[in-house]
Amino acid sequence: MKWKEPGAAAVLSLRCLSYTPERWGQFWAKIDRWGFPVAA
């Protein structure tokens, strides 16, 4: 599988968040509060 830099950065960020439970909770709290930006 080939990754471009933005896609690889997004996957790496999610993997890092998933390995740190306190940050994972903070991430979802932010999503719950502000929503998730979706490209049009």
TORDREN-536041 format. One record per residue: residue in one letter; x, y, z of N, C-alpha, C in turn. Coordinates in nm, 3 decimals. Layout:
% residues N
+-----+---------+---------+---------+---------+---------+---------+---------+---------+---------+
! res !      nx !      ny !      nz !     cax !     cay !     caz !      cx !      cy !      cz !
+-----+---------+---------+---------+---------+---------+---------+---------+---------+---------+
!   A !       X !       Y !       Z !       X !       Y !       Z !       X !       Y !       Z !
...
+-----+---------+---------+---------+---------+---------+---------+---------+---------+---------+
***
This chain:
% residues 40
+-----+---------+---------+---------+---------+---------+---------+---------+---------+---------+
! res !      nx !      ny !      nz !     cax !     cay !     caz !      cx !      cy !      cz !
+-----+---------+---------+---------+---------+---------+---------+---------+---------+---------+
!   M !   0.084 !  -0.117 !   0.000 !   0.000 !   0.000 !   0.000 !   0.089 !   0.124 !   0.000 !
!   K !   0.053 !   0.220 !  -0.080 !   0.130 !   0.344 !  -0.086 !   0.051 !   0.454 !  -0.018 !
!   W !   0.121 !   0.537 !   0.058 !   0.058 !   0.647 !   0.130 !   0.117 !   0.778 !   0.084 !
!   K !   0.034 !   0.876 !   0.070 !   0.083 !   1.013 !   0.050 !   0.097 !   1.074 !   0.188 !
!   E !   0.173 !   1.178 !   0.198 !   0.206 !   1.237 !   0.328 !   0.084 !   1.274 !   0.413 !
!   P !  -0.019 !   1.341 !   0.360 !  -0.135 !   1.376 !   0.444 !  -0.207 !   1.253 !   0.498 !
!   G !  -0.223 !   1.150 !   0.415 !  -0.291 !   1.029 !   0.460 !  -0.210 !   0.955 !   0.565 !
!   A !  -0.080 !   0.945 !   0.544 !   0.007 !   0.878 !   0.640 !   0.007 !   0.954 !   0.773 !
!   A !   0.009 !   1.086 !   0.769 !   0.008 !   1.166 !   0.891 !  -0.121 !   1.145 !   0.969 !
!   A !  -0.233 !   1.136 !   0.898 !  -0.362 !   1.114 !   0.965 !  -0.365 !   0.977 !   1.033 !
!   V !  -0.319 !   0.874 !   0.964 !  -0.318 !   0.739 !   1.021 !  -0.222 !   0.733 !   1.140 !
!   L !  -0.107 !   0.792 !   1.127 !  -0.011 !   0.793 !   1.237 !  -0.067 !   0.866 !   1.359 !
!   S !  -0.135 !   0.976 !   1.337 !  -0.196 !   1.050 !   1.447 !  -0.299 !   0.965 !   1.520 !
!   L !  -0.384 !   0.897 !   1.446 !  -0.484 !   0.811 !   1.508 !  -0.421 !   0.695 !   1.583 !
!   R !  -0.317 !   0.638 !   1.528 !  -0.249 !   0.527 !   1.597 !  -0.187 !   0.576 !   1.727 !
!   C !  -0.125 !   0.693 !   1.725 !  -0.067 !   0.749 !   1.847 !  -0.175 !   0.775 !   1.952 !
!   L !  -0.287 !   0.832 !   1.908 !  -0.397 !   0.859 !   2.001 !  -0.451 !   0.730 !   2.062 !
!   S !  -0.460 !   0.625 !   1.982 !  -0.518 !   0.500 !   2.031 !  -0.430 !   0.433 !   2.135 !
!   Y !  -0.301 !   0.463 !   2.137 !  -0.210 !   0.403 !   2.235 !  -0.199 !   0.485 !   2.363 !
!   T !  -0.262 !   0.600 !   2.368 !  -0.261 !   0.684 !   2.490 !  -0.406 !   0.711 !   2.530 !
!   P !  -0.460 !   0.631 !   2.623 !  -0.602 !   0.639 !   2.658 !  -0.650 !   0.779 !   2.698 !
!   E !  -0.569 !   0.855 !   2.772 !  -0.614 !   0.988 !   2.815 !  -0.628 !   1.083 !   2.696 !
!   R !  -0.538 !   1.072 !   2.599 !  -0.546 !   1.156 !   2.480 !  -0.661 !   1.111 !   2.390 !
!   W !  -0.688 !   0.981 !   2.386 !  -0.799 !   0.928 !   2.306 !  -0.930 !   0.987 !   2.357 !
!   G !  -0.946 !   0.991 !   2.489 !  -1.064 !   1.051 !   2.549 !  -1.075 !   1.199 !   2.517 !
!   Q !  -0.965 !   1.270 !   2.522 !  -0.964 !   1.412 !   2.490 !  -1.002 !   1.435 !   2.343 !
!   F !  -0.951 !   1.350 !   2.257 !  -0.982 !   1.360 !   2.115 !  -1.132 !   1.348 !   2.092 !
!   W !  -1.196 !   1.245 !   2.150 !  -1.339 !   1.224 !   2.129 !  -1.423 !   1.331 !   2.197 !
!   A !  -1.377 !   1.384 !   2.309 !  -1.448 !   1.493 !   2.373 !  -1.450 !   1.616 !   2.281 !
!   K !  -1.337 !   1.641 !   2.215 !  -1.330 !   1.754 !   2.122 !  -1.422 !   1.731 !   2.002 !
!   I !  -1.423 !   1.609 !   1.948 !  -1.511 !   1.576 !   1.836 !  -1.657 !   1.595 !   1.878 !
!   D !  -1.692 !   1.547 !   1.998 !  -1.829 !   1.562 !   2.047 !  -1.867 !   1.710 !   2.059 !
!   R !  -1.771 !   1.793 !   2.100 !  -1.800 !   1.934 !   2.120 !  -1.805 !   2.013 !   1.990 !
!   W !  -1.708 !   1.992 !   1.903 !  -1.693 !   2.076 !   1.784 !  -1.731 !   2.008 !   1.654 !
!   G !  -1.752 !   1.878 !   1.655 !  -1.782 !   1.807 !   1.532 !  -1.656 !   1.765 !   1.460 !
!   F !  -1.675 !   1.702 !   1.348 !  -1.562 !   1.652 !   1.268 !  -1.562 !   1.719 !   1.133 !
!   P !  -1.454 !   1.791 !   1.099 !  -1.451 !   1.859 !   0.970 !  -1.445 !   1.759 !   0.854 !
!   V !  -1.531 !   1.778 !   0.758 !  -1.534 !   1.691 !   0.641 !  -1.512 !   1.776 !   0.518 !
!   A !  -1.419 !   1.732 !   0.437 !  -1.390 !   1.807 !   0.314 !  -1.509 !   1.797 !   0.218 !
!   A !  -1.541 !   1.906 !   0.156 !  -1.655 !   1.907 !   0.062 !  -1.614 !   1.862 !  -0.075 !
+-----+---------+---------+---------+---------+---------+---------+---------+---------+---------+
***
